[in-house]
Amino acid sequence: MTATSTRGGVVTRPVRGLAPSRRAPARRAGDRRPLVRDYLRAAGQVVQAAR
């Protein structure tokens, strides 16, 4: 599986079995980096706005 690094050590990975437009954000337990927290918050806001 190929990983693509982005800012601050956040890594994106392709997930097999999902349509190309779908994403599943995940983080390590205990990861308290502000960049990760903000990324997950923004992703949640996008999902809520799309409903």
Buried (B, 14 or more C-beta within 10 A) or exposed (E): EEEEEEEEEBEEEEEEEEEEEEEEEEEEEEEEEEEBEEBBEEEEEEEEEEE
